């Protein structure tokens, strides 16, 4: 057994012993833990359609929205990852979010925050860097065990900003009221044994 695998197993065991709650990790819609570095669909609970990217006014960067054009569309797979050498994603762990593969803009697929100068809204867009700018917290509004909220970490003022869909344009951004989301696997669970 390699030393890095042994170290990861030991850290996971320690974390599981420290946090006795069965909800210590972020869970997907099946109740399984979110695996660090794997792809998931992020689905707003108010919609049957997952998140995807879109162009605003035909330009770049790409903005994040619900794929509500096609009811029950899962959206676009999103990689959820942390540089921490942990197998699972835990609440309040600094994470990065990114789409897989190239986008029409040819820019980074990492998510970041972009200020729109005309509307003064802060949107979530592609084009980010390697900073782990997001965390996942347990949703406050829902009794659903597997409902969460995304928060954007502002490194300038140390704030945890709510991430939600704006009502007027349907784009994801920093909002007063967060949008509750769930995570659905975008991979075959059997792939885990081969990766």
ABEGO torsion letter per residue (X at the ends): XBAAAAAAAAAAAAAAAABABAAABBBBAAGBBBBBGBBBBBBBAABABBBBBBBBGGBOBBBBBBAAABBGBAEBBBBBBBABBBABBBBGBBBBBBBBEBBAAGBBABBBBBBBAAAGBBBBBBGBBABBABBBBBBAABABAABBBBBBBBAAAGBBBBBBBBAAAGBBBBBABBBBBBBBBABBAAAAAAX
